[in-house]
Amino acid sequence: MSTVSVGVAWVVDADVDETTVYGLTKALWHPNNRRALESGHPYARLIRREAATDGIALPLHPGAALYYFEVGLIK
């Protein structure tokens, strides 16, 4: 059986400060924000940090890359 999947990407301009993007990425995945995902759209409950870098079609911003490196999602 084939399944269609839809991904979501948060895209920022390359000129956005690395510290800002790092902080926003870290805040997005902070455990306190899990409530917002759990109480929002039913599919939002399926969003997991462990899959955040799966199938990325665009280069990561250096700030996001630093965060994902620190949590072991990229090398």
N, CA, C and O atoms as a Maestro MAE file, in Angstrom:
{
 s_m_m2io_version
 :::
 2.0.0
}

f_m_ct {
 s_m_title
 :::
 protein
 m_atom[300] {
  # First column is atom index #
  i_m_mmod_type
  r_m_x_coord
  r_m_y_coord
  r_m_z_coord
  i_m_residue_number
  s_m_chain_name
  s_m_pdb_residue_name
  s_m_pdb_atom_name
  i_m_atomic_number
  :::
  1 25 0.846 -1.179 0.000 1 A "MET " " N  " 7
  2 3 0.000 0.000 0.000 1 A "MET " " CA " 6
  3 2 0.893 1.244 0.000 1 A "MET " " C  " 6
  4 15 1.857 1.315 0.763 1 A "MET " " O  " 8
  5 25 0.582 2.205 -0.837 2 A "SER " " N  " 7
  6 3 1.326 3.457 -0.903 2 A "SER " " CA " 6
  7 2 0.654 4.502 -0.028 2 A "SER " " C  " 6
  8 15 -0.568 4.525 0.121 2 A "SER " " O  " 8
  9 25 1.472 5.353 0.539 3 A "THR " " N  " 7
  10 3 0.967 6.417 1.400 3 A "THR " " CA " 6
  11 2 1.574 7.743 0.965 3 A "THR " " C  " 6
  12 15 2.757 7.815 0.631 3 A "THR " " O  " 8
  13 25 0.771 8.774 0.970 4 A "VAL " " N  " 7
  14 3 1.244 10.115 0.663 4 A "VAL " " CA " 6
  15 2 1.597 10.792 1.974 4 A "VAL " " C  " 6
  16 15 0.885 10.650 2.968 4 A "VAL " " O  " 8
  17 25 2.686 11.518 1.972 5 A "SER " " N  " 7
  18 3 3.137 12.228 3.161 5 A "SER " " CA " 6
  19 2 3.335 13.692 2.813 5 A "SER " " C  " 6
  20 15 3.745 14.026 1.702 5 A "SER " " O  " 8
  21 25 3.048 14.547 3.753 6 A "VAL " " N  " 7
  22 3 3.241 15.980 3.561 6 A "VAL " " CA " 6
  23 2 4.163 16.477 4.670 6 A "VAL " " C  " 6
  24 15 3.921 16.238 5.853 6 A "VAL " " O  " 8
  25 25 5.204 17.163 4.271 7 A "GLY " " N  " 7
  26 3 6.137 17.726 5.238 7 A "GLY " " CA " 6
  27 2 5.928 19.223 5.378 7 A "GLY " " C  " 6
  28 15 5.278 19.862 4.551 7 A "GLY " " O  " 8
  29 25 6.481 19.751 6.418 8 A "VAL " " N  " 7
  30 3 6.404 21.182 6.677 8 A "VAL " " CA " 6
  31 2 7.822 21.694 6.882 8 A "VAL " " C  " 6
  32 15 8.625 21.055 7.562 8 A "VAL " " O  " 8
  33 25 8.125 22.826 6.305 9 A "ALA " " N  " 7
  34 3 9.445 23.428 6.473 9 A "ALA " " CA " 6
  35 2 9.287 24.854 6.968 9 A "ALA " " C  " 6
  36 15 8.451 25.614 6.480 9 A "ALA " " O  " 8
  37 25 10.096 25.194 7.931 10 A "TRP " " N  " 7
  38 3 10.161 26.573 8.414 10 A "TRP " " CA " 6
  39 2 11.343 27.191 7.669 10 A "TRP " " C  " 6
  40 15 12.488 26.787 7.871 10 A "TRP " " O  " 8
  41 25 11.066 28.160 6.817 11 A "VAL " " N  " 7
  42 3 12.088 28.747 5.957 11 A "VAL " " CA " 6
  43 2 12.378 30.171 6.408 11 A "VAL " " C  " 6
  44 15 11.466 30.972 6.614 11 A "VAL " " O  " 8
  45 25 13.659 30.471 6.557 12 A "VAL " " N  " 7
  46 3 14.085 31.827 6.914 12 A "VAL " " CA " 6
  47 2 15.144 32.281 5.915 12 A "VAL " " C  " 6
  48 15 15.808 31.463 5.279 12 A "VAL " " O  " 8
  49 25 15.287 33.555 5.792 13 A "ASP " " N  " 7
  50 3 16.302 34.136 4.926 13 A "ASP " " CA " 6
  51 2 17.687 33.819 5.494 13 A "ASP " " C  " 6
  52 15 17.874 33.800 6.710 13 A "ASP " " O  " 8
  53 25 18.634 33.575 4.626 14 A "ALA " " N  " 7
  54 3 20.000 33.281 5.057 14 A "ALA " " CA " 6
  55 2 20.622 34.428 5.842 14 A "ALA " " C  " 6
  56 15 21.573 34.219 6.596 14 A "ALA " " O  " 8
  57 25 20.091 35.640 5.672 15 A "ASP " " N  " 7
  58 3 20.636 36.799 6.380 15 A "ASP " " CA " 6
  59 2 20.176 36.914 7.826 15 A "ASP " " C  " 6
  60 15 20.688 37.755 8.565 15 A "ASP " " O  " 8
  61 25 19.214 36.082 8.250 16 A "VAL " " N  " 7
  62 3 18.757 36.142 9.637 16 A "VAL " " CA " 6
  63 2 19.903 35.688 10.534 16 A "VAL " " C  " 6
  64 15 20.590 34.711 10.239 16 A "VAL " " O  " 8
  65 25 20.096 36.406 11.621 17 A "ASP " " N  " 7
  66 3 21.173 36.149 12.563 17 A "ASP " " CA " 6
  67 2 21.159 34.702 13.065 17 A "ASP " " C  " 6
  68 15 20.106 34.163 13.407 17 A "ASP " " O  " 8
  69 25 22.339 34.086 13.102 18 A "GLU " " N  " 7
  70 3 22.468 32.694 13.540 18 A "GLU " " CA " 6
  71 2 21.944 32.482 14.955 18 A "GLU " " C  " 6
  72 15 21.286 31.479 15.232 18 A "GLU " " O  " 8
  73 25 22.233 33.422 15.850 19 A "THR " " N  " 7
  74 3 21.776 33.302 17.237 19 A "THR " " CA " 6
  75 2 20.252 33.320 17.320 19 A "THR " " C  " 6
  76 15 19.666 32.593 18.121 19 A "THR " " O  " 8
  77 25 19.618 34.137 16.506 20 A "THR " " N  " 7
  78 3 18.158 34.221 16.491 20 A "THR " " CA " 6
  79 2 17.542 32.906 16.024 20 A "THR " " C  " 6
  80 15 16.616 32.395 16.653 20 A "THR " " O  " 8
  81 25 18.053 32.359 14.923 21 A "VAL " " N  " 7
  82 3 17.500 31.114 14.394 21 A "VAL " " CA " 6
  83 2 17.770 29.960 15.350 21 A "VAL " " C  " 6
  84 15 16.913 29.095 15.533 21 A "VAL " " O  " 8
  85 25 18.935 29.937 15.952 22 A "TYR " " N  " 7
  86 3 19.236 28.911 16.952 22 A "TYR " " CA " 6
  87 2 18.225 28.976 18.094 22 A "TYR " " C  " 6
  88 15 17.659 27.957 18.489 22 A "TYR " " O  " 8
  89 25 18.004 30.176 18.620 23 A "GLY " " N  " 7
  90 3 17.070 30.352 19.733 23 A "GLY " " CA " 6
  91 2 15.642 29.977 19.377 23 A "GLY " " C  " 6
  92 15 14.939 29.361 20.178 23 A "GLY " " O  " 8
  93 25 15.211 30.348 18.174 24 A "LEU " " N  " 7
  94 3 13.859 29.992 17.740 24 A "LEU " " CA " 6
  95 2 13.699 28.486 17.550 24 A "LEU " " C  " 6
  96 15 12.669 27.912 17.906 24 A "LEU " " O  " 8
  97 25 14.717 27.859 16.993 25 A "THR " " N  " 7
  98 3 14.665 26.406 16.800 25 A "THR " " CA " 6
  99 2 14.629 25.695 18.137 25 A "THR " " C  " 6
  100 15 13.852 24.760 18.330 25 A "THR " " O  " 8
  101 25 15.466 26.134 19.055 26 A "LYS " " N  " 7
  102 3 15.496 25.534 20.391 26 A "LYS " " CA " 6
  103 2 14.164 25.731 21.100 26 A "LYS " " C  " 6
  104 15 13.666 24.813 21.752 26 A "LYS " " O  " 8
  105 25 13.585 26.915 20.978 27 A "ALA " " N  " 7
  106 3 12.291 27.193 21.618 27 A "ALA " " CA " 6
  107 2 11.179 26.347 21.005 27 A "ALA " " C  " 6
  108 15 10.294 25.867 21.714 27 A "ALA " " O  " 8
  109 25 11.226 26.165 19.685 28 A "LEU " " N  " 7
  110 3 10.214 25.360 19.020 28 A "LEU " " CA " 6
  111 2 10.150 23.964 19.611 28 A "LEU " " C  " 6
  112 15 9.062 23.420 19.800 28 A "LEU " " O  " 8
  113 25 11.298 23.381 19.905 29 A "TRP " " N  " 7
  114 3 11.352 22.010 20.399 29 A "TRP " " CA " 6
  115 2 11.409 21.907 21.918 29 A "TRP " " C  " 6
  116 15 11.545 20.805 22.450 29 A "TRP " " O  " 8
  117 25 11.309 23.026 22.627 30 A "HIS " " N  " 7
  118 3 11.316 22.986 24.092 30 A "HIS " " CA " 6
  119 2 10.105 22.188 24.592 30 A "HIS " " C  " 6
  120 15 9.009 22.340 24.052 30 A "HIS " " O  " 8
  121 25 10.283 21.348 25.608 31 A "PRO " " N  " 7
  122 3 9.172 20.536 26.121 31 A "PRO " " CA " 6
  123 2 7.920 21.337 26.490 31 A "PRO " " C  " 6
  124 15 6.808 20.825 26.364 31 A "PRO " " O  " 8
  125 25 8.079 22.566 26.935 32 A "ASN " " N  " 7
  126 3 6.907 23.376 27.293 32 A "ASN " " CA " 6
  127 2 6.022 23.668 26.084 32 A "ASN " " C  " 6
  128 15 4.828 23.924 26.242 32 A "ASN " " O  " 8
  129 25 6.584 23.632 24.901 33 A "ASN " " N  " 7
  130 3 5.805 23.895 23.689 33 A "ASN " " CA " 6
  131 2 5.081 22.661 23.177 33 A "ASN " " C  " 6
  132 15 4.272 22.756 22.254 33 A "ASN " " O  " 8
  133 25 5.356 21.525 23.755 34 A "ARG " " N  " 7
  134 3 4.686 20.292 23.344 34 A "ARG " " CA " 6
  135 2 3.173 20.420 23.538 34 A "ARG " " C  " 6
  136 15 2.394 19.890 22.746 34 A "ARG " " O  " 8
  137 25 2.761 21.128 24.600 35 A "ARG " " N  " 7
  138 3 1.321 21.329 24.847 35 A "ARG " " CA " 6
  139 2 0.632 21.984 23.669 35 A "ARG " " C  " 6
  140 15 -0.489 21.615 23.320 35 A "ARG " " O  " 8
  141 25 1.289 22.951 23.053 36 A "ALA " " N  " 7
  142 3 0.691 23.638 21.905 36 A "ALA " " CA " 6
  143 2 0.480 22.657 20.754 36 A "ALA " " C  " 6
  144 15 -0.540 22.708 20.066 36 A "ALA " " O  " 8
  145 25 1.435 21.777 20.551 37 A "LEU " " N  " 7
  146 3 1.286 20.781 19.488 37 A "LEU " " CA " 6
  147 2 0.207 19.764 19.836 37 A "LEU " " C  " 6
  148 15 -0.578 19.366 18.975 37 A "LEU " " O  " 8
  149 25 0.168 19.352 21.076 38 A "GLU " " N  " 7
  150 3 -0.806 18.342 21.503 38 A "GLU " " CA " 6
  151 2 -2.241 18.863 21.465 38 A "GLU " " C  " 6
  152 15 -3.175 18.094 21.240 38 A "GLU " " O  " 8
  153 25 -2.418 20.158 21.683 39 A "SER " " N  " 7
  154 3 -3.769 20.710 21.745 39 A "SER " " CA " 6
  155 2 -4.207 21.368 20.435 39 A "SER " " C  " 6
  156 15 -5.330 21.861 20.328 39 A "SER " " O  " 8
  157 25 -3.326 21.373 19.451 40 A "GLY " " N  " 7
  158 3 -3.644 21.993 18.171 40 A "GLY " " CA " 6
  159 2 -4.263 21.011 17.197 40 A "GLY " " C  " 6
  160 15 -5.033 20.132 17.584 40 A "GLY " " O  " 8
  161 25 -3.929 21.166 15.969 41 A "HIS " " N  " 7
  162 3 -4.431 20.297 14.911 41 A "HIS " " CA " 6
  163 2 -4.061 18.843 15.221 41 A "HIS " " C  " 6
  164 15 -2.964 18.591 15.719 41 A "HIS " " O  " 8
  165 25 -4.939 17.889 14.943 42 A "PRO " " N  " 7
  166 3 -4.634 16.484 15.245 42 A "PRO " " CA " 6
  167 2 -3.301 15.995 14.664 42 A "PRO " " C  " 6
  168 15 -2.612 15.193 15.293 42 A "PRO " " O  " 8
  169 25 -2.939 16.468 13.483 43 A "TYR " " N  " 7
  170 3 -1.672 16.035 12.902 43 A "TYR " " CA " 6
  171 2 -0.463 16.661 13.600 43 A "TYR " " C  " 6
  172 15 0.647 16.137 13.508 43 A "TYR " " O  " 8
  173 25 -0.675 17.766 14.287 44 A "ALA " " N  " 7
  174 3 0.426 18.386 15.023 44 A "ALA " " CA " 6
  175 2 0.934 17.459 16.118 44 A "ALA " " C  " 6
  176 15 2.099 17.544 16.508 44 A "ALA " " O  " 8
  177 25 0.089 16.588 16.610 45 A "ARG " " N  " 7
  178 3 0.501 15.624 17.639 45 A "ARG " " CA " 6
  179 2 1.556 14.656 17.118 45 A "ARG " " C  " 6
  180 15 2.287 14.039 17.892 45 A "ARG " " O  " 8
  181 25 1.625 14.533 15.801 46 A "LEU " " N  " 7
  182 3 2.575 13.603 15.189 46 A "LEU " " CA " 6
  183 2 3.952 14.230 14.964 46 A "LEU " " C  " 6
  184 15 4.899 13.526 14.611 46 A "LEU " " O  " 8
  185 25 4.072 15.533 15.161 47 A "ILE " " N  " 7
  186 3 5.336 16.227 14.935 47 A "ILE " " CA " 6
  187 2 6.313 15.858 16.047 47 A "ILE " " C  " 6
  188 15 6.013 16.022 17.230 47 A "ILE " " O  " 8
  189 25 7.471 15.364 15.661 48 A "ARG " " N  " 7
  190 3 8.489 14.937 16.615 48 A "ARG " " CA " 6
  191 2 9.846 15.499 16.220 48 A "ARG " " C  " 6
  192 15 10.202 15.526 15.042 48 A "ARG " " O  " 8
  193 25 10.592 15.945 17.211 49 A "ARG " " N  " 7
  194 3 11.923 16.492 16.969 49 A "ARG " " CA " 6
  195 2 12.824 15.466 16.285 49 A "ARG " " C  " 6
  196 15 13.651 15.826 15.448 49 A "ARG " " O  " 8
  197 25 12.668 14.202 16.634 50 A "GLU " " N  " 7
  198 3 13.517 13.152 16.087 50 A "GLU " " CA " 6
  199 2 13.408 13.050 14.557 50 A "GLU " " C  " 6
  200 15 14.318 12.548 13.897 50 A "GLU " " O  " 8
  201 25 12.303 13.523 14.009 51 A "ALA " " N  " 7
  202 3 12.098 13.453 12.563 51 A "ALA " " CA " 6
  203 2 12.273 14.814 11.888 51 A "ALA " " C  " 6
  204 15 12.022 14.944 10.690 51 A "ALA " " O  " 8
  205 25 12.692 15.813 12.631 52 A "ALA " " N  " 7
  206 3 12.743 17.184 12.112 52 A "ALA " " CA " 6
  207 2 13.665 17.350 10.916 52 A "ALA " " C  " 6
  208 15 13.420 18.209 10.069 52 A "ALA " " O  " 8
  209 25 14.699 16.563 10.828 53 A "THR " " N  " 7
  210 3 15.642 16.726 9.723 53 A "THR " " CA " 6
  211 2 15.455 15.677 8.628 53 A "THR " " C  " 6
  212 15 16.234 15.640 7.675 53 A "THR " " O  " 8
  213 25 14.449 14.837 8.746 54 A "ASP " " N  " 7
  214 3 14.190 13.808 7.731 54 A "ASP " " CA " 6
  215 2 13.706 14.444 6.429 54 A "ASP " " C  " 6
  216 15 12.774 15.249 6.439 54 A "ASP " " O  " 8
  217 25 14.319 14.095 5.340 55 A "GLY " " N  " 7
  218 3 13.859 14.522 4.020 55 A "GLY " " CA " 6
  219 2 13.975 16.002 3.734 55 A "GLY " " C  " 6
  220 15 13.223 16.527 2.913 55 A "GLY " " O  " 8
  221 25 14.887 16.683 4.381 56 A "ILE " " N  " 7
  222 3 15.045 18.123 4.148 56 A "ILE " " CA " 6
  223 2 15.533 18.362 2.728 56 A "ILE " " C  " 6
  224 15 16.528 17.780 2.295 56 A "ILE " " O  " 8
  225 25 14.821 19.227 2.006 57 A "ALA " " N  " 7
  226 3 15.169 19.517 0.615 57 A "ALA " " CA " 6
  227 2 15.995 20.796 0.475 57 A "ALA " " C  " 6
  228 15 16.593 21.032 -0.575 57 A "ALA " " O  " 8
  229 25 16.032 21.611 1.510 58 A "LEU " " N  " 7
  230 3 16.778 22.870 1.482 58 A "LEU " " CA " 6
  231 2 17.924 22.800 2.482 58 A "LEU " " C  " 6
  232 15 17.852 22.032 3.441 58 A "LEU " " O  " 8
  233 25 18.980 23.585 2.280 59 A "PRO " " N  " 7
  234 3 20.061 23.600 3.269 59 A "PRO " " CA " 6
  235 2 19.564 24.194 4.581 59 A "PRO " " C  " 6
  236 15 18.753 25.120 4.593 59 A "PRO " " O  " 8
  237 25 20.062 23.646 5.679 60 A "LEU " " N  " 7
  238 3 19.708 24.191 6.988 60 A "LEU " " CA " 6
  239 2 20.415 25.520 7.213 60 A "LEU " " C  " 6
  240 15 21.571 25.691 6.824 60 A "LEU " " O  " 8
  241 25 19.719 26.453 7.838 61 A "HIS " " N  " 7
  242 3 20.346 27.694 8.281 61 A "HIS " " CA " 6
  243 2 21.396 27.313 9.327 61 A "HIS " " C  " 6
  244 15 21.163 26.383 10.099 61 A "HIS " " O  " 8
  245 25 22.537 27.992 9.381 62 A "PRO " " N  " 7
  246 3 23.570 27.639 10.352 62 A "PRO " " CA " 6
  247 2 23.070 27.607 11.803 62 A "PRO " " C  " 6
  248 15 23.537 26.787 12.593 62 A "PRO " " O  " 8
  249 25 22.141 28.475 12.156 63 A "GLY " " N  " 7
  250 3 21.611 28.472 13.523 63 A "GLY " " CA " 6
  251 2 20.810 27.220 13.814 63 A "GLY " " C  " 6
  252 15 20.945 26.632 14.887 63 A "GLY " " O  " 8
  253 25 19.975 26.805 12.871 64 A "ALA " " N  " 7
  254 3 19.200 25.576 13.034 64 A "ALA " " CA " 6
  255 2 20.133 24.369 13.010 64 A "ALA " " C  " 6
  256 15 19.970 23.434 13.795 64 A "ALA " " O  " 8
  257 25 21.111 24.393 12.106 65 A "ALA " " N  " 7
  258 3 22.062 23.285 12.019 65 A "ALA " " CA " 6
  259 2 22.802 23.095 13.337 65 A "ALA " " C  " 6
  260 15 23.020 21.962 13.765 65 A "ALA " " O  " 8
  261 25 23.186 24.176 13.976 66 A "LEU " " N  " 7
  262 3 23.878 24.080 15.268 66 A "LEU " " CA " 6
  263 2 22.996 23.393 16.302 66 A "LEU " " C  " 6
  264 15 23.452 22.509 17.028 66 A "LEU " " O  " 8
  265 25 21.742 23.799 16.366 67 A "TYR " " N  " 7
  266 3 20.828 23.168 17.331 67 A "TYR " " CA " 6
  267 2 20.682 21.673 17.034 67 A "TYR " " C  " 6
  268 15 20.824 20.846 17.935 67 A "TYR " " O  " 8
  269 25 20.399 21.323 15.776 68 A "TYR " " N  " 7
  270 3 20.206 19.924 15.432 68 A "TYR " " CA " 6
  271 2 21.479 19.107 15.624 68 A "TYR " " C  " 6
  272 15 21.405 17.918 15.936 68 A "TYR " " O  " 8
  273 25 22.635 19.720 15.443 69 A "PHE " " N  " 7
  274 3 23.903 19.048 15.730 69 A "PHE " " CA " 6
  275 2 24.020 18.771 17.228 69 A "PHE " " C  " 6
  276 15 24.383 17.668 17.635 69 A "PHE " " O  " 8
  277 25 23.713 19.775 18.041 70 A "GLU " " N  " 7
  278 3 23.821 19.616 19.500 70 A "GLU " " CA " 6
  279 2 22.920 18.517 20.045 70 A "GLU " " C  " 6
  280 15 23.273 17.850 21.018 70 A "GLU " " O  " 8
  281 25 21.760 18.325 19.426 71 A "VAL " " N  " 7
  282 3 20.835 17.292 19.927 71 A "VAL " " CA " 6
  283 2 21.028 15.965 19.197 71 A "VAL " " C  " 6
  284 15 20.268 15.021 19.415 71 A "VAL " " O  " 8
  285 25 22.047 15.886 18.325 72 A "GLY " " N  " 7
  286 3 22.408 14.632 17.698 72 A "GLY " " CA " 6
  287 2 21.593 14.231 16.481 72 A "GLY " " C  " 6
  288 15 21.591 13.061 16.097 72 A "GLY " " O  " 8
  289 25 20.898 15.185 15.866 73 A "LEU " " N  " 7
  290 3 20.102 14.849 14.675 73 A "LEU " " CA " 6
  291 2 20.877 14.987 13.370 73 A "LEU " " C  " 6
  292 15 20.473 14.438 12.344 73 A "LEU " " O  " 8
  293 25 21.986 15.717 13.405 74 A "ILE " " N  " 7
  294 3 22.866 15.794 12.240 74 A "ILE " " CA " 6
  295 2 24.305 15.663 12.726 74 A "ILE " " C  " 6
  296 15 24.616 15.896 13.894 74 A "ILE " " O  " 8
  297 25 25.165 15.285 11.795 75 A "LYS " " N  " 7
  298 3 26.597 15.132 12.135 75 A "LYS " " CA " 6
  299 2 27.397 16.281 11.611 75 A "LYS " " C  " 6
  300 15 28.613 16.324 11.800 75 A "LYS " " O  " 8
  :::
 }
 m_bond[299] {
  # First column is bond index #
  i_m_from
  i_m_to
  i_m_order
  :::
  1 1 2 1
  2 2 3 1
  3 3 4 2
  4 3 5 1
  5 5 6 1
  6 6 7 1
  7 7 8 2
  8 7 9 1
  9 9 10 1
  10 10 11 1
  11 11 12 2
  12 11 13 1
  13 13 14 1
  14 14 15 1
  15 15 16 2
  16 15 17 1
  17 17 18 1
  18 18 19 1
  19 19 20 2
  20 19 21 1
  21 21 22 1
  22 22 23 1
  23 23 24 2
  24 23 25 1
  25 25 26 1
  26 26 27 1
  27 27 28 2
  28 27 29 1
  29 29 30 1
  30 30 31 1
  31 31 32 2
  32 31 33 1
  33 33 34 1
  34 34 35 1
  35 35 36 2
  36 35 37 1
  37 37 38 1
  38 38 39 1
  39 39 40 2
  40 39 41 1
  41 41 42 1
  42 42 43 1
  43 43 44 2
  44 43 45 1
  45 45 46 1
  46 46 47 1
  47 47 48 2
  48 47 49 1
  49 49 50 1
  50 50 51 1
  51 51 52 2
  52 51 53 1
  53 53 54 1
  54 54 55 1
  55 55 56 2
  56 55 57 1
  57 57 58 1
  58 58 59 1
  59 59 60 2
  60 59 61 1
  61 61 62 1
  62 62 63 1
  63 63 64 2
  64 63 65 1
  65 65 66 1
  66 66 67 1
  67 67 68 2
  68 67 69 1
  69 69 70 1
  70 70 71 1
  71 71 72 2
  72 71 73 1
  73 73 74 1
  74 74 75 1
  75 75 76 2
  76 75 77 1
  77 77 78 1
  78 78 79 1
  79 79 80 2
  80 79 81 1
  81 81 82 1
  82 82 83 1
  83 83 84 2
  84 83 85 1
  85 85 86 1
  86 86 87 1
  87 87 88 2
  88 87 89 1
  89 89 90 1
  90 90 91 1
  91 91 92 2
  92 91 93 1
  93 93 94 1
  94 94 95 1
  95 95 96 2
  96 95 97 1
  97 97 98 1
  98 98 99 1
  99 99 100 2
  100 99 101 1
  101 101 102 1
  102 102 103 1
  103 103 104 2
  104 103 105 1
  105 105 106 1
  106 106 107 1
  107 107 108 2
  108 107 109 1
  109 109 110 1
  110 110 111 1
  111 111 112 2
  112 111 113 1
  113 113 114 1
  114 114 115 1
  115 115 116 2
  116 115 117 1
  117 117 118 1
  118 118 119 1
  119 119 120 2
  120 119 121 1
  121 121 122 1
  122 122 123 1
  123 123 124 2
  124 123 125 1
  125 125 126 1
  126 126 127 1
  127 127 128 2
  128 127 129 1
  129 129 130 1
  130 130 131 1
  131 131 132 2
  132 131 133 1
  133 133 134 1
  134 134 135 1
  135 135 136 2
  136 135 137 1
  137 137 138 1
  138 138 139 1
  139 139 140 2
  140 139 141 1
  141 141 142 1
  142 142 143 1
  143 143 144 2
  144 143 145 1
  145 145 146 1
  146 146 147 1
  147 147 148 2
  148 147 149 1
  149 149 150 1
  150 150 151 1
  151 151 152 2
  152 151 153 1
  153 153 154 1
  154 154 155 1
  155 155 156 2
  156 155 157 1
  157 157 158 1
  158 158 159 1
  159 159 160 2
  160 159 161 1
  161 161 162 1
  162 162 163 1
  163 163 164 2
  164 163 165 1
  165 165 166 1
  166 166 167 1
  167 167 168 2
  168 167 169 1
  169 169 170 1
  170 170 171 1
  171 171 172 2
  172 171 173 1
  173 173 174 1
  174 174 175 1
  175 175 176 2
  176 175 177 1
  177 177 178 1
  178 178 179 1
  179 179 180 2
  180 179 181 1
  181 181 182 1
  182 182 183 1
  183 183 184 2
  184 183 185 1
  185 185 186 1
  186 186 187 1
  187 187 188 2
  188 187 189 1
  189 189 190 1
  190 190 191 1
  191 191 192 2
  192 191 193 1
  193 193 194 1
  194 194 195 1
  195 195 196 2
  196 195 197 1
  197 197 198 1
  198 198 199 1
  199 199 200 2
  200 199 201 1
  201 201 202 1
  202 202 203 1
  203 203 204 2
  204 203 205 1
  205 205 206 1
  206 206 207 1
  207 207 208 2
  208 207 209 1
  209 209 210 1
  210 210 211 1
  211 211 212 2
  212 211 213 1
  213 213 214 1
  214 214 215 1
  215 215 216 2
  216 215 217 1
  217 217 218 1
  218 218 219 1
  219 219 220 2
  220 219 221 1
  221 221 222 1
  222 222 223 1
  223 223 224 2
  224 223 225 1
  225 225 226 1
  226 226 227 1
  227 227 228 2
  228 227 229 1
  229 229 230 1
  230 230 231 1
  231 231 232 2
  232 231 233 1
  233 233 234 1
  234 234 235 1
  235 235 236 2
  236 235 237 1
  237 237 238 1
  238 238 239 1
  239 239 240 2
  240 239 241 1
  241 241 242 1
  242 242 243 1
  243 243 244 2
  244 243 245 1
  245 245 246 1
  246 246 247 1
  247 247 248 2
  248 247 249 1
  249 249 250 1
  250 250 251 1
  251 251 252 2
  252 251 253 1
  253 253 254 1
  254 254 255 1
  255 255 256 2
  256 255 257 1
  257 257 258 1
  258 258 259 1
  259 259 260 2
  260 259 261 1
  261 261 262 1
  262 262 263 1
  263 263 264 2
  264 263 265 1
  265 265 266 1
  266 266 267 1
  267 267 268 2
  268 267 269 1
  269 269 270 1
  270 270 271 1
  271 271 272 2
  272 271 273 1
  273 273 274 1
  274 274 275 1
  275 275 276 2
  276 275 277 1
  277 277 278 1
  278 278 279 1
  279 279 280 2
  280 279 281 1
  281 281 282 1
  282 282 283 1
  283 283 284 2
  284 283 285 1
  285 285 286 1
  286 286 287 1
  287 287 288 2
  288 287 289 1
  289 289 290 1
  290 290 291 1
  291 291 292 2
  292 291 293 1
  293 293 294 1
  294 294 295 1
  295 295 296 2
  296 295 297 1
  297 297 298 1
  298 298 299 1
  299 299 300 2
  :::
 }
}
